[in-house]
Amino acid sequence: MSDATTAAPNPDGESGSDSRSDSGVKAEARWLERGVALRAFFYIFGTHAFAGFVYLLFYLGEHAKK
């Protein structure tokens, strides 16, 4: 006799719960990679903006009327 509660295998040969957890892990990994890339972009942009501001202060200080 077959057990009706057993999950049918996917065409890939994996069980249903494994494929769902794999896709969940892949989605989470993509989300984390996107978060890291976004954070790195903002850190790099922020650092350059701050450096540009400091450069502007030095430039204006050098060319100020004394």
N, C-alpha and C positions, 0 to 999 in steps of 0.2 A: 504494500500500500504506500501511496505517496502522502507526504505531509503537506497540507494546504497552506501552512504558514511559512514555508520556505520561499525565499525570494527567488525569482527567476533571474538567471544570469543575463548580463547585458551582452550585446553583440561583441563587445571587446573582450569578453570572457571574465569580466570583473563583476562582483556582486553589487547590488544597488547602493548599499550603504557606503562601500568603499569609494565609488565614483562620486557620490555626493560630497564626501569628506575631502576627496582630492580636489574637486572643483572649488570647494570652500577655501581650501588652503591656497590654491592658485589665485583666487580672487583676493584673499587677504594679502598675499605676497605682492600682487600688483598694486594694491592699495598702499601698502607700506613703501614700496619703491617709489610710487608717485609722491607720497608724503616726504620722503627723504629728498627727492629731486626738487620739490617745491621749497622745502626748508633750505636746502643748499643754495638755490637761486636767490632767495630772500637774504640769506646771510652774505652772499657774495655781493649782491646789489647794495645792501645796507653798508657793507664795509667800503665799497667804492664811493657811495654817496657821502659817507662820513669823511673819507680821505679827500674827496673833492671839496667839501666844505672847509676843511682845515687848510687845503691849498688856497682856496679863495681868501681865507682870513690872512694868510701870509702875503698873498699878492696885494690885497687891499692895504695891509699894513706897510708894505714896502713902497707903495705908490701914494700914500697919504701925504697931505701937505703938512710939513713940519714947521 
